[in-house]
Amino acid sequence: MTLREFAEALRLTVEHMEKDPSLRLTFRGLTDEAKAAWEVAIQFFDTNEKALNEIRKDIGGHFGQKAALNAIAMLLPEAYRQYRSRA
């Protein structure tokens, strides 16, 4: 699991917990520090999920249409001709 996938899973978990009262999180048996760490983690990923997606696009993994169009636009004419001649 990537950091971006973890961020998405955490966001979806929080969204489900907010919609369904039976899924309320309990910190019973955990320290105050654990609850504080949860709050900090939620805030961090809420703030940074979009940036994590953009970073992932820059360094690999799945990429979006914008990246594909940019790659095509950067092709040198000779590279395109060589590709077409092999096809």
Phi, psi and omega per residue, in radians:
M1 nan 2.326 3.107
T2 -1.495 2.899 3.091
L3 -1.060 -0.682 3.129
R4 -1.130 -0.723 3.108
E5 -1.144 -0.662 3.075
F6 -1.092 -0.766 3.128
A7 -1.041 -0.751 3.133
E8 -1.138 -0.760 3.126
A9 -1.090 -0.716 3.118
L10 -1.117 -0.774 3.125
R11 -1.065 -0.789 -3.131
L12 -1.138 -0.652 3.094
T13 -1.074 -0.815 3.139
V14 -1.106 -0.742 3.124
E15 -1.052 -0.757 3.127
H16 -1.146 -0.689 3.129
M17 -1.127 -0.624 -3.141
E18 -1.260 -0.491 -3.115
K19 -1.483 -0.528 -3.033
D20 -2.118 1.868 -3.103
P21 -1.024 -0.421 -3.141
S22 -1.258 -0.207 3.139
L23 -1.745 0.290 -3.097
R24 -1.015 2.403 3.138
L25 -1.323 2.411 3.066
T26 -2.071 2.431 3.094
F27 -1.864 0.325 -3.126
R28 -0.991 2.225 3.128
G29 1.521 -0.117 3.125
L30 -1.783 2.754 -3.126
T31 -1.336 2.889 3.050
D32 -1.081 -0.545 3.115
E33 -1.122 -0.637 3.124
A34 -1.136 -0.743 3.109
K35 -1.123 -0.735 3.116
A36 -1.106 -0.711 3.124
A37 -1.110 -0.687 3.084
W38 -1.046 -0.831 -3.128
E39 -1.079 -0.734 3.119
V40 -1.127 -0.741 3.130
A41 -1.103 -0.779 3.120
I42 -1.039 -0.806 -3.138
Q43 -1.106 -0.766 -3.130
F44 -1.039 -0.904 -3.085
F45 -1.227 -0.567 3.068
D46 -1.099 -0.735 -3.127
T47 -1.274 -0.616 -2.937
N48 -1.916 0.012 -3.077
E49 -1.026 -0.738 3.140
K50 -1.107 -0.753 3.117
A51 -1.110 -0.685 3.099
L52 -1.078 -0.675 3.086
N53 -1.103 -0.753 -3.131
E54 -1.155 -0.723 3.112
I55 -1.085 -0.753 -3.139
R56 -1.053 -0.687 3.111
K57 -1.118 -0.579 -3.106
D58 -1.281 -0.525 -3.007
I59 -1.971 0.092 3.077
G60 2.337 -3.000 -3.079
G61 1.387 -2.762 3.131
H62 -1.227 2.560 3.080
F63 -2.278 2.716 -3.055
G64 -1.568 -3.122 -3.109
Q65 -1.073 -0.666 -3.138
K66 -1.029 -0.766 3.128
A67 -1.155 -0.697 3.128
A68 -1.124 -0.779 3.132
L69 -1.124 -0.663 3.098
N70 -1.124 -0.749 3.125
A71 -1.071 -0.750 3.121
I72 -1.124 -0.734 -3.126
A73 -1.126 -0.474 -3.100
M74 -1.522 -0.111 3.140
L75 -1.084 2.389 3.042
L76 -1.365 2.522 -3.124
P77 -0.926 -0.677 -3.128
E78 -1.145 -0.691 3.116
A79 -1.103 -0.716 3.128
Y80 -1.122 -0.758 3.136
R81 -1.084 -0.737 3.126
Q82 -1.109 -0.701 3.120
Y83 -1.120 -0.827 -3.119
R84 -1.106 -0.611 -3.112
S85 -1.242 -0.395 3.118
R86 -1.489 -0.405 -3.035
A87 -1.274 nan nan
